[in-house]
Amino acid sequence: MSSVPAPRRTTIVHTFGQLVIEFVQAVGDLALFATSMLRWLCRGLPRRIVVTESMYEVGVRSIPVVMITGMFIGMVLAVQGYQQFHLMRIDRKSVV
């Protein structure tokens, strides 16, 4: 017969230990990232063609997304602006 292990109780010591382990892992990941970035910076500048291709991908190819986002933001601002100006017009009529 196989036996099922009893469920472990989590105590404050276990919880604190888990937090410490997660913190150490996060610091280790940050250290690995920092060393890889420093290594990349020490290699030198990238070639011009790589930079221009990246600029094209990031800049020119994102224009449709920026236009759509701007259109929706403009519509929201128009609706909110209309509501605010409409309230000002109503208040002004009641004063006069």
ZABA-217358 format. One record per atom (N, C-alpha, C, O, CB): atom name; x, y, z. Coordinates in Angstrom, 1 decimal. Atoms other than C-alpha are relative to their C-alpha. Glycine has a CB too. Layout:
BEGIN
{node "CA", {X, Y, Z}}
...
***
This chain:
BEGIN
{node "N", {0.8, -1.2, 0.0}}
{node "CA", {0.0, 0.0, 0.0}}
{node "C", {0.9, 1.2, 0.0}}
{node "O", {1.9, 1.3, 0.6}}
{node "CB", {-0.9, 0.0, 1.2}}
{node "N", {-0.7, -1.3, 0.0}}
{node "CA", {1.1, 3.5, -0.7}}
{node "C", {-0.6, 0.9, 1.0}}
{node "O", {-1.8, 0.9, 1.2}}
{node "CB", {0.0, 0.6, -1.5}}
{node "N", {0.5, -0.9, -1.0}}
{node "CA", {0.9, 6.1, 1.9}}
{node "C", {0.1, 1.4, -0.5}}
{node "O", {1.0, 1.8, -1.3}}
{node "CB", {0.8, -0.1, 1.3}}
{node "N", {0.0, -1.4, 0.4}}
{node "CA", {0.0, 9.7, 1.4}}
{node "C", {0.6, 0.8, 1.1}}
{node "O", {0.3, 0.7, 2.2}}
{node "CB", {-1.5, 0.5, -0.3}}
{node "N", {-0.6, -0.8, -1.1}}
{node "CA", {2.2, 12.2, 3.2}}
{node "C", {-1.0, 0.9, 0.6}}
{node "O", {-1.8, 1.5, -0.1}}
{node "CB", {1.3, 0.7, -0.5}}
{node "N", {0.9, -1.0, -0.7}}
{node "CA", {0.5, 14.3, 5.8}}
{node "C", {0.3, 1.4, -0.5}}
{node "O", {1.5, 1.7, -0.7}}
{node "CB", {0.2, -0.1, 1.5}}
{node "N", {-0.2, -1.4, 0.4}}
{node "CA", {0.0, 17.9, 4.8}}
{node "C", {0.8, 0.8, 1.0}}
{node "O", {0.6, 0.6, 2.2}}
{node "CB", {-1.3, 0.7, -0.3}}
{node "N", {-0.9, -0.7, -0.9}}
{node "CA", {2.6, 20.2, 6.2}}
{node "C", {-0.7, 1.3, 0.5}}
{node "O", {-1.5, 1.9, -0.2}}
{node "CB", {1.3, 0.4, -0.7}}
{node "N", {0.5, -1.2, -0.6}}
{node "CA", {1.6, 23.0, 8.5}}
{node "C", {1.0, 1.1, -0.4}}
{node "O", {2.2, 0.9, -0.2}}
{node "CB", {-0.3, -0.1, 1.5}}
{node "N", {-0.9, -1.1, 0.2}}
{node "CA", {3.0, 26.4, 7.5}}
{node "C", {0.0, 0.8, 1.2}}
{node "O", {-1.0, 1.4, 1.6}}
{node "CB", {-0.4, 0.8, -1.3}}
{node "N", {-0.2, -0.8, -1.2}}
{node "CA", {4.4, 28.2, 10.4}}
{node "C", {0.6, 1.3, -0.5}}
{node "O", {0.9, 1.5, -1.6}}
{node "CB", {0.9, -0.7, 1.1}}
{node "N", {-0.6, -1.3, 0.3}}
{node "CA", {5.8, 31.7, 10.6}}
{node "C", {1.4, -0.2, -0.4}}
{node "O", {2.0, 0.6, -1.2}}
{node "CB", {-0.1, 1.0, 1.2}}
{node "N", {-1.4, 0.2, 0.3}}
{node "CA", {9.3, 30.3, 10.4}}
{node "C", {0.1, -0.5, -1.5}}
{node "O", {1.0, 0.0, -2.2}}
{node "CB", {0.6, -1.1, 0.9}}
{node "N", {0.1, 0.4, 1.4}}
{node "CA", {8.4, 28.5, 7.1}}
{node "C", {-0.2, 1.2, -1.0}}
{node "O", {0.4, 1.3, -2.0}}
{node "CB", {-1.0, -1.1, -0.2}}
{node "N", {0.3, -1.1, 0.8}}
{node "CA", {6.9, 31.6, 5.7}}
{node "C", {1.1, 1.0, -0.1}}
{node "O", {1.4, 1.5, -1.2}}
{node "CB", {-1.3, 0.7, 0.6}}
{node "N", {-1.1, -0.9, 0.0}}
{node "CA", {9.8, 33.8, 6.7}}
{node "C", {1.2, -0.6, -0.9}}
{node "O", {1.8, 0.1, -1.6}}
{node "CB", {0.5, 0.3, 1.4}}
{node "N", {-1.0, 0.7, 0.8}}
{node "CA", {12.2, 31.2, 5.2}}
{node "C", {-0.2, 0.1, -1.5}}
{node "O", {0.7, 0.3, -2.3}}
{node "CB", {0.2, -1.4, 0.4}}
{node "N", {0.4, -0.1, 1.4}}
{node "CA", {10.3, 31.2, 1.9}}
{node "C", {0.2, 1.4, -0.5}}
{node "O", {0.7, 1.6, -1.6}}
{node "CB", {-1.5, -0.4, -0.2}}
{node "N", {-0.2, -1.4, 0.4}}
{node "CA", {10.4, 35.0, 1.8}}
{node "C", {1.5, 0.3, -0.2}}
{node "O", {1.9, 1.0, -1.1}}
{node "CB", {-0.6, 1.0, 1.0}}
{node "N", {-1.5, -0.2, 0.1}}
{node "CA", {14.2, 35.0, 2.4}}
{node "C", {0.5, -0.7, -1.3}}
{node "O", {1.3, -0.1, -2.0}}
{node "CB", {0.7, -0.6, 1.2}}
{node "N", {-0.4, 0.7, 1.2}}
{node "CA", {14.7, 32.4, -0.4}}
{node "C", {-0.4, 0.8, -1.2}}
{node "O", {0.4, 0.9, -2.2}}
{node "CB", {-0.6, -1.4, 0.0}}
{node "N", {0.5, -0.7, 1.1}}
{node "CA", {12.6, 34.4, -2.8}}
{node "C", {0.8, 1.3, -0.2}}
{node "O", {1.1, 1.7, -1.3}}
{node "CB", {-1.5, 0.4, 0.1}}
{node "N", {-0.8, -1.2, 0.0}}
{node "CA", {14.6, 37.6, -1.9}}
{node "C", {1.3, -0.3, -0.6}}
{node "O", {1.8, 0.5, -1.4}}
{node "CB", {0.1, 0.6, 1.4}}
{node "N", {-1.3, 0.4, 0.5}}
{node "CA", {17.9, 35.9, -2.5}}
{node "C", {0.0, -0.3, -1.5}}
{node "O", {0.9, 0.0, -2.2}}
{node "CB", {0.6, -1.2, 0.8}}
{node "N", {0.1, 0.3, 1.4}}
{node "CA", {16.7, 34.6, -5.8}}
{node "C", {-0.2, 1.3, -0.8}}
{node "O", {0.4, 1.4, -1.9}}
{node "CB", {-1.2, -1.0, -0.3}}
{node "N", {0.1, -1.3, 0.8}}
{node "CA", {15.6, 38.1, -6.9}}
{node "C", {1.2, 0.8, -0.1}}
{node "O", {1.5, 1.3, -1.1}}
{node "CB", {-1.1, 0.8, 0.7}}
{node "N", {-1.3, -0.7, 0.0}}
{node "CA", {18.9, 39.6, -5.9}}
{node "C", {1.0, -0.7, -0.9}}
{node "O", {1.7, 0.0, -1.6}}
{node "CB", {0.6, 0.1, 1.4}}
{node "N", {-0.9, 0.8, 0.9}}
{node "CA", {20.7, 36.8, -7.8}}
{node "C", {-0.4, 0.3, -1.4}}
{node "O", {0.5, 0.5, -2.3}}
{node "CB", {-0.1, -1.4, 0.3}}
{node "N", {0.4, -0.3, 1.4}}
{node "CA", {18.6, 37.5, -10.9}}
{node "C", {0.4, 1.4, -0.4}}
{node "O", {0.9, 1.6, -1.5}}
{node "CB", {-1.5, -0.2, -0.1}}
{node "N", {-0.4, -1.4, 0.2}}
{node "CA", {19.3, 41.2, -10.6}}
{node "C", {1.5, 0.1, -0.3}}
{node "O", {2.0, 0.8, -1.2}}
{node "CB", {-0.4, 0.9, 1.1}}
{node "N", {-1.5, 0.0, 0.2}}
{node "CA", {23.1, 40.5, -10.3}}
{node "C", {0.3, -0.6, -1.3}}
{node "O", {1.2, -0.1, -2.0}}
{node "CB", {0.6, -0.8, 1.1}}
{node "N", {-0.2, 0.6, 1.4}}
{node "CA", {23.0, 38.2, -13.4}}
{node "C", {-0.3, 1.0, -1.1}}
{node "O", {0.4, 1.1, -2.1}}
{node "CB", {-0.7, -1.3, -0.1}}
{node "N", {0.4, -1.0, 1.0}}
{node "CA", {21.2, 40.9, -15.3}}
{node "C", {1.0, 1.1, -0.1}}
{node "O", {1.4, 1.6, -1.2}}
{node "CB", {-1.4, 0.6, 0.3}}
{node "N", {-1.0, -1.1, 0.0}}
{node "CA", {23.6, 43.6, -14.2}}
{node "C", {1.3, -0.4, -0.7}}
{node "O", {1.9, 0.4, -1.4}}
{node "CB", {0.2, 0.5, 1.4}}
{node "N", {-1.2, 0.4, 0.6}}
{node "CA", {26.6, 41.6, -15.2}}
{node "C", {-0.1, -0.2, -1.5}}
{node "O", {0.9, 0.1, -2.2}}
{node "CB", {0.5, -1.3, 0.7}}
{node "N", {0.2, 0.1, 1.5}}
{node "CA", {25.2, 40.8, -18.6}}
{node "C", {-0.1, 1.3, -0.7}}
{node "O", {0.4, 1.5, -1.8}}
{node "CB", {-1.2, -0.9, -0.3}}
{node "N", {0.1, -1.3, 0.6}}
{node "CA", {24.4, 44.4, -19.2}}
{node "C", {1.4, 0.7, 0.0}}
{node "O", {1.8, 1.3, -1.0}}
{node "CB", {-0.9, 0.9, 0.8}}
{node "N", {-1.3, -0.6, -0.1}}
{node "CA", {27.9, 45.5, -18.1}}
{node "C", {0.9, -0.6, -1.1}}
{node "O", {1.7, 0.0, -1.8}}
{node "CB", {0.7, -0.2, 1.3}}
{node "N", {-0.7, 0.7, 1.0}}
{node "CA", {29.4, 42.9, -20.4}}
{node "C", {-0.4, 0.5, -1.4}}
{node "O", {0.5, 0.7, -2.2}}
{node "CB", {-0.2, -1.6, 0.1}}
{node "N", {0.5, -0.5, 1.3}}
{node "CA", {27.3, 44.1, -23.3}}
{node "C", {0.5, 1.5, -0.2}}
{node "O", {0.9, 1.8, -1.3}}
{node "CB", {-1.6, 0.0, 0.0}}
{node "N", {-0.5, -1.4, 0.1}}
{node "CA", {28.3, 47.8, -22.6}}
{node "C", {1.5, 0.0, -0.3}}
{node "O", {1.9, 0.9, -1.1}}
{node "CB", {-0.3, 0.8, 1.2}}
{node "N", {-1.4, 0.0, 0.2}}
{node "CA", {32.0, 46.9, -22.6}}
{node "C", {0.4, -0.5, -1.4}}
{node "O", {1.5, -0.3, -1.9}}
{node "CB", {0.7, -0.9, 1.0}}
{node "N", {-0.3, 0.5, 1.3}}
{node "CA", {31.8, 45.2, -26.0}}
{node "C", {0.1, 1.1, -1.1}}
{node "O", {0.9, 1.0, -2.0}}
{node "CB", {-1.1, -0.9, -0.5}}
{node "N", {-0.1, -1.1, 0.9}}
{node "CA", {31.4, 48.5, -27.8}}
{node "C", {-1.4, 0.3, -0.6}}
{node "O", {-2.4, -0.3, -0.3}}
{node "CB", {1.0, -0.2, -1.1}}
{node "N", {1.2, -0.5, 0.6}}
{node "CA", {28.8, 50.3, -29.9}}
{node "C", {-0.5, -1.0, -1.1}}
{node "O", {0.4, -1.7, -1.7}}
{node "CB", {0.1, 1.4, -0.6}}
{node "N", {0.4, 0.9, 1.0}}
{node "CA", {26.6, 48.2, -32.2}}
{node "C", {0.2, 0.7, -1.4}}
{node "O", {0.5, 1.9, -1.5}}
{node "CB", {-1.5, -0.3, 0.2}}
{node "N", {-0.2, -0.6, 1.4}}
{node "CA", {26.9, 48.6, -36.0}}
{node "C", {-1.1, 0.9, -0.3}}
{node "O", {-2.2, 0.8, 0.2}}
{node "CB", {0.1, -1.2, -1.0}}
{node "N", {1.0, -1.0, 0.4}}
{node "CA", {25.1, 51.4, -37.7}}
{node "C", {-1.2, -0.6, -0.6}}
{node "O", {-2.3, -0.2, -0.3}}
{node "CB", {0.6, 0.9, -1.0}}
{node "N", {1.2, 0.6, 0.7}}
{node "CA", {22.8, 49.1, -39.7}}
{node "C", {-0.9, -0.6, 1.1}}
{node "O", {-2.1, -0.6, 0.9}}
{node "CB", {0.5, -1.1, -0.9}}
{node "N", {0.9, 0.6, -1.1}}
{node "CA", {21.6, 47.4, -36.5}}
{node "C", {-0.8, 1.1, 0.7}}
{node "O", {-2.0, 0.9, 1.0}}
{node "CB", {0.9, -0.7, 1.1}}
{node "N", {0.7, -1.1, -0.7}}
{node "CA", {20.8, 50.8, -34.9}}
{node "C", {-1.1, 0.5, -0.9}}
{node "O", {-2.2, 0.8, -0.5}}
{node "CB", {1.0, 1.1, 0.3}}
{node "N", {1.0, -0.6, 0.9}}
{node "CA", {19.0, 52.1, -38.0}}
{node "C", {-1.2, -1.0, -0.2}}
{node "O", {-2.4, -0.6, -0.3}}
{node "CB", {0.6, 0.3, -1.4}}
{node "N", {1.1, 1.0, 0.1}}
{node "CA", {16.9, 48.8, -38.4}}
{node "C", {-0.8, 0.1, 1.3}}
{node "O", {-2.0, 0.0, 1.2}}
{node "CB", {0.6, -1.4, -0.2}}
{node "N", {0.7, 0.0, -1.3}}
{node "CA", {16.0, 49.0, -34.7}}
{node "C", {-0.9, 1.3, 0.1}}
{node "O", {-2.0, 1.3, 0.5}}
{node "CB", {0.9, 0.0, 1.2}}
{node "N", {0.7, -1.3, -0.1}}
{node "CA", {15.0, 52.7, -35.0}}
{node "C", {-1.2, -0.1, -1.0}}
{node "O", {-2.3, 0.4, -0.7}}
{node "CB", {0.9, 1.1, -0.4}}
{node "N", {1.2, 0.2, 1.0}}
{node "CA", {12.8, 51.8, -38.1}}
{node "C", {-1.1, -0.8, 0.6}}
{node "O", {-2.2, -0.5, 0.6}}
{node "CB", {0.5, -0.6, -1.3}}
{node "N", {1.0, 0.9, -0.6}}
{node "CA", {11.1, 48.9, -36.3}}
{node "C", {-0.7, 0.7, 1.2}}
{node "O", {-1.9, 0.6, 1.2}}
{node "CB", {0.7, -1.2, 0.5}}
{node "N", {0.6, -0.7, -1.2}}
{node "CA", {10.5, 51.0, -33.1}}
{node "C", {-0.8, 1.2, -0.4}}
{node "O", {-1.9, 1.5, 0.1}}
{node "CB", {1.0, 0.3, 1.0}}
{node "N", {0.6, -1.3, 0.4}}
{node "CA", {9.6, 54.3, -34.8}}
{node "C", {-1.0, -0.1, -1.1}}
{node "O", {-2.2, 0.2, -0.8}}
{node "CB", {1.1, 0.9, -0.4}}
{node "N", {0.9, -0.1, 1.1}}
{node "CA", {8.1, 53.9, -38.2}}
{node "C", {-1.1, -1.1, 0.1}}
{node "O", {-2.3, -0.8, -0.2}}
{node "CB", {0.8, -0.2, -1.3}}
{node "N", {1.0, 1.1, 0.0}}
{node "CA", {6.3, 50.6, -37.7}}
{node "C", {-1.0, 0.1, 1.2}}
{node "O", {-1.9, -0.6, 1.2}}
{node "CB", {0.7, -1.3, 0.1}}
{node "N", {1.0, -0.2, -1.1}}
{node "CA", {4.6, 51.8, -34.5}}
{node "C", {-0.9, 1.1, -0.3}}
{node "O", {-1.8, 1.4, 0.6}}
{node "CB", {0.8, 0.3, 1.3}}
{node "N", {0.9, -1.1, 0.3}}
{node "CA", {2.9, 54.7, -36.2}}
{node "C", {-1.5, -0.4, 0.0}}
{node "O", {-2.3, 0.3, 0.6}}
{node "CB", {0.3, 0.6, -1.4}}
{node "N", {1.4, 0.4, 0.0}}
{node "CA", {-0.4, 52.8, -36.8}}
{node "C", {-0.5, -0.2, 1.5}}
{node "O", {-1.7, 0.2, 1.8}}
{node "CB", {-0.2, -1.2, -0.8}}
{node "N", {0.4, 0.2, -1.4}}
{node "CA", {-0.6, 51.8, -33.1}}
{node "C", {-0.1, 1.4, 0.7}}
{node "O", {-1.1, 1.6, 1.5}}
{node "CB", {1.0, -0.9, 0.8}}
{node "N", {0.1, -1.3, -0.6}}
{node "CA", {0.1, 55.4, -32.0}}
{node "C", {-1.2, 0.8, -0.5}}
{node "O", {-1.8, 1.5, 0.3}}
{node "CB", {1.3, 0.8, -0.2}}
{node "N", {1.1, -0.8, 0.5}}
{node "CA", {-2.5, 56.8, -34.3}}
{node "C", {-1.3, -0.6, 0.5}}
{node "O", {-2.2, 0.2, 0.9}}
{node "CB", {0.0, -0.2, -1.6}}
{node "N", {1.2, 0.5, -0.6}}
{node "CA", {-5.2, 54.4, -33.1}}
{node "C", {-0.2, 0.3, 1.5}}
{node "O", {-1.2, 0.7, 1.9}}
{node "CB", {0.0, -1.6, -0.2}}
{node "N", {0.0, -0.3, -1.4}}
{node "CA", {-4.3, 55.0, -29.5}}
{node "C", {-0.4, 1.5, 0.2}}
{node "O", {-1.2, 1.9, 1.0}}
{node "CB", {1.3, -0.3, 0.7}}
{node "N", {0.4, -1.4, 0.0}}
{node "CA", {-4.4, 58.8, -30.1}}
{node "C", {-1.4, 0.3, -0.4}}
{node "O", {-2.0, 1.2, 0.2}}
{node "CB", {1.0, 0.7, -0.9}}
{node "N", {1.4, -0.3, 0.4}}
{node "CA", {-7.7, 58.6, -31.8}}
{node "C", {-1.0, -0.4, 1.2}}
{node "O", {-1.9, 0.4, 1.4}}
{node "CB", {-0.4, -0.9, -1.2}}
{node "N", {0.9, 0.3, -1.1}}
{node "CA", {-9.3, 56.8, -28.9}}
{node "C", {0.1, 0.9, 1.2}}
{node "O", {-0.9, 1.3, 1.9}}
{node "CB", {0.3, -1.4, 0.5}}
{node "N", {-0.2, -0.9, -1.0}}
{node "CA", {-7.7, 59.1, -26.4}}
{node "C", {-0.7, 1.3, -0.3}}
{node "O", {-1.4, 2.0, 0.6}}
{node "CB", {1.5, 0.3, 0.3}}
{node "N", {0.6, -1.2, 0.4}}
{node "CA", {-9.0, 62.1, -28.4}}
{node "C", {-1.5, -0.1, 0.1}}
{node "O", {-2.2, 0.8, 0.5}}
{node "CB", {0.3, 0.3, -1.4}}
{node "N", {1.4, 0.2, -0.2}}
{node "CA", {-12.5, 60.6, -28.4}}
{node "C", {-0.5, 0.1, 1.4}}
{node "O", {-1.5, 0.7, 1.8}}
{node "CB", {-0.5, -1.3, -0.6}}
{node "N", {0.3, 0.0, -1.5}}
{node "CA", {-12.5, 60.1, -24.6}}
{node "C", {0.1, 1.5, 0.5}}
{node "O", {-0.8, 1.9, 1.2}}
{node "CB", {0.9, -0.9, 0.8}}
{node "N", {-0.2, -1.4, -0.5}}
{node "CA", {-11.2, 63.7, -24.1}}
{node "C", {-1.2, 0.9, -0.6}}
{node "O", {-1.6, 1.8, 0.1}}
{node "CB", {1.3, 0.6, -0.5}}
{node "N", {1.1, -0.7, 0.6}}
{node "CA", {-13.9, 65.0, -26.5}}
{node "C", {-1.3, -0.2, 0.8}}
{node "O", {-2.0, 0.8, 1.1}}
{node "CB", {-0.3, -0.3, -1.4}}
{node "N", {1.2, 0.3, -0.8}}
{node "CA", {-16.7, 63.3, -24.5}}
{node "C", {0.1, 0.6, 1.3}}
{node "O", {-0.9, 1.3, 1.8}}
{node "CB", {-0.2, -1.5, 0.1}}
{node "N", {-0.1, -0.6, -1.3}}
{node "CA", {-15.4, 64.4, -21.2}}
{node "C", {0.0, 1.5, -0.1}}
{node "O", {-0.6, 2.2, 0.8}}
{node "CB", {1.3, -0.4, 0.7}}
{node "N", {0.1, -1.5, 0.1}}
{node "CA", {-14.8, 68.0, -22.4}}
{node "C", {-1.3, 0.5, -0.3}}
{node "O", {-1.7, 1.5, 0.2}}
{node "CB", {1.0, 0.4, -1.1}}
{node "N", {1.4, -0.4, 0.3}}
{node "CA", {-18.3, 68.2, -23.8}}
{node "C", {-0.8, 0.0, 1.3}}
{node "O", {-1.6, 0.9, 1.5}}
{node "CB", {-0.6, -1.0, -1.0}}
{node "N", {0.7, 0.1, -1.2}}
{node "CA", {-19.7, 67.1, -20.5}}
{node "C", {0.3, 1.2, 1.0}}
{node "O", {-0.5, 1.8, 1.6}}
{node "CB", {0.2, -1.3, 0.7}}
{node "N", {-0.4, -1.1, -0.8}}
{node "CA", {-17.7, 69.7, -18.6}}
{node "C", {-0.4, 1.3, -0.5}}
{node "O", {-0.9, 2.2, 0.3}}
{node "CB", {1.6, 0.0, 0.2}}
{node "N", {0.4, -1.2, 0.6}}
{node "CA", {-18.4, 72.5, -21.0}}
{node "C", {-1.5, 0.2, 0.1}}
{node "O", {-2.1, 1.3, 0.2}}
{node "CB", {0.5, 0.2, -1.4}}
{node "N", {1.5, 0.0, -0.1}}
{node "CA", {-22.1, 71.6, -21.0}}
{node "C", {-0.4, 0.4, 1.4}}
{node "O", {-1.4, 1.2, 1.6}}
{node "CB", {-0.6, -1.4, -0.4}}
{node "N", {0.3, -0.4, -1.3}}
{node "CA", {-22.1, 71.9, -17.2}}
{node "C", {0.2, 1.5, 0.3}}
{node "O", {-0.5, 2.2, 1.0}}
{node "CB", {0.8, -0.8, 1.0}}
{node "N", {-0.3, -1.4, -0.1}}
{node "CA", {-20.5, 75.3, -17.4}}
{node "C", {-1.1, 0.9, -0.7}}
{node "O", {-1.4, 1.9, -0.1}}
{node "CB", {1.4, 0.4, -0.6}}
{node "N", {1.0, -0.8, 0.7}}
{node "CA", {-23.1, 76.5, -19.9}}
{node "C", {-1.3, 0.0, 0.8}}
{node "O", {-2.0, 1.0, 0.9}}
{node "CB", {-0.3, -0.6, -1.4}}
{node "N", {1.2, 0.1, -0.8}}
{node "CA", {-26.0, 75.3, -17.7}}
{node "C", {0.2, 0.9, 1.2}}
{node "O", {-0.8, 1.7, 1.6}}
{node "CB", {-0.3, -1.4, 0.5}}
{node "N", {-0.3, -0.9, -1.2}}
{node "CA", {-24.4, 77.1, -14.6}}
{node "C", {-0.1, 1.4, -0.4}}
{node "O", {-0.6, 2.3, 0.3}}
{node "CB", {1.3, -0.4, 0.6}}
{node "N", {-0.1, -1.4, 0.4}}
{node "CA", {-23.9, 80.3, -16.6}}
{node "C", {-1.4, 0.5, -0.3}}
{node "O", {-1.7, 1.6, 0.0}}
{node "CB", {0.8, 0.1, -1.3}}
{node "N", {1.4, -0.4, 0.3}}
{node "CA", {-27.6, 80.4, -17.8}}
{node "C", {-0.7, 0.2, 1.3}}
{node "O", {-1.6, 1.1, 1.4}}
{node "CB", {-0.7, -1.1, -0.8}}
{node "N", {0.7, -0.2, -1.3}}
{node "CA", {-28.8, 80.0, -14.2}}
{node "C", {0.4, 1.3, 0.7}}
{node "O", {-0.3, 1.8, 1.5}}
{node "CB", {0.2, -1.2, 0.9}}
{node "N", {-0.5, -1.2, -0.7}}
{node "CA", {-26.6, 82.9, -13.0}}
{node "C", {-0.6, 1.3, -0.7}}
{node "O", {-0.9, 2.2, 0.0}}
{node "CB", {1.5, 0.1, -0.1}}
{node "N", {0.4, -1.1, 0.8}}
{node "CA", {-27.7, 85.3, -15.8}}
{node "C", {-1.5, 0.3, 0.2}}
{node "O", {-2.0, 1.3, -0.4}}
{node "CB", {0.3, -0.1, -1.4}}
***
